[in-house]
Amino acid sequence: MKNLLIASLLIVPMALTSCTRTEKNVTLGAATGAVIGGVVTGRTSGVVAGALIGGVTMAFVSKSKRSGYCVYRDRRGRLHEARCR
């Protein structure tokens, strides 16, 4: 288990560097949902459900209406649309 954790800590940051902003937001939402689902329920099914809910929610929130544009959130929590980086 410890080896799996170490491997994931090394691989996940490298995998996220090549993603678009929307994909990063979906990953962040899924990870946050998994943690919250695990803490609240204490079961594996809660982790899976939380990851699904978090990922889908962030996919809808961060999806832009225009091609080539991404939705960003500033420090105050406001959403704005700009060219993808």
Secondary structure, 3 states (H helix, E strand, C coil): CHHHHHHHHHHHHHHHCCCCHHHHHHHHHHHHHHHHHHHHHCCHHHHHHHHHHHHHHHHHHCCCCCCCEEEEECCCCCEEEEECC
